[in-house]
Amino acid sequence: MAGDVKQKTRDDLRAAQAAFERAESQREKAGSARRKSFEKAQRAGMTLREIGEIVGLHHTRVGEILRRD
């Protein structure tokens, strides 16, 4: 019985870690897509303030996102 509980706990831990890693990967992809969209808007002549107003972020935050490596 105790072995069954430990095995279930191990399985739960592995599943939680796998779910976390999938979510993290999706977050990174979404962040990259957002940055590319900001860059495209900037190339189209939009200011940081305009981009920020559209997406609901302060213009300084938009600038920070654009400066990320």
Stockholm file with secondary structure:
# STOCKHOLM 1.0

chainA/1-69         MAGDVKQKTRDDLRAAQAAFERAESQREKAGSARRKSFEKAQRAGMTLREIGEIVGLHHTRVGEILRRD
#=GR chainA/1-69 SS CHHHHHHHHHHHHHHHHHHHHHHHHHHHHHHHHHHHHHHHHHHTTCCHHHHHHHHTCCHHHHHHHHHCC
#=GC SS_cons        CHHHHHHHHHHHHHHHHHHHHHHHHHHHHHHHHHHHHHHHHHHTTCCHHHHHHHHTCCHHHHHHHHHCC
//
